[in-house]
Amino acid sequence: MNAKPLEITISDSSVIYTGTEAQTGVRRAELSPANNDQNKGLMSGKKTVHFSLQYDTRRLLNYTHEYLLFFMETSDYATTQISVRTGAILGGTNEQQTVKQVLRVFGNAKHGAQGQLLFETGFVNGWHNFALELDFNKNTVLPYYSSNEDVLEPMSSGPISNSLGGGGRYHFGLLKKGTNGRGNFLTNGFQPRGINEGMIYGGIFVEDGALDCSTSTGSSGSSNPGGSPTSTGSTSSPTFGGSGVGK
């Protein structure tokens, strides 16, 4: 499988609608696989979701805001079962609100403000490679991580209990929450003007079963950045469609 990078950007006009209501509290642009409903097989059994990301040095994020960079969301939009976030985490611990340029993997958001913190690492320049081994039968997550060309390594001693039920969708992209918001963050919160921010993604695919791939990355100018897998198992490269809500 060859993987090529893509960039997702947000601007002042990155406002979507839920029905007739504008989500004015957030700025967002995402890719969501069109074939990822639970009955399509990407949210059942055991799956390993792979993706790599790096920030665009020409379109820097504003870390006084919270960003969702990846999340899995239930079909009723009630919660995110797992997410990767950065910036000042709304409702998080003092450290999560003040130490901002960090990538944090959270579990199901129904268990606390953002969910259990599963893993974190500094968000420095370069590729950050993730593989999230999801067992939908046992409701567990085993996060793997590496940077640049390093081999993926498990970030816990074993699978972590985490509710994965509810079907839903995978989201890859930028969901920027507002600051000083109250109540529903989708419609409340301050967003500055002149937004020009971007996130680069590569190597997005879903492995059927436990991790069985080695991921090699390169620079953003490479033909294979962000994770070209070598695998003895089966993989799926989803077809992308629209986006949902997020928590």
Secondary structure, DSSP 8 states (H G I E B T S, - for coil): -----EEEEEETT---EETTEE-TTEEEEEEEETT-SGGGTTTSSEEEEEEEEEE-TTS---TTSEEEEEEEE-TTSS-EEEEEEEES-TT--HHHHHS-SEEEEE--TTSSSS--EEEEEE--SS-EEEEEEEETTTTEEEEEEEETTS--EESSSS-EE----S--EEEEEEEEE-BS--S-TTT-SB--SS-EEEEEEEEEEEEESS--EEEE---TTSSSTT-EEEESS-EE---EE------
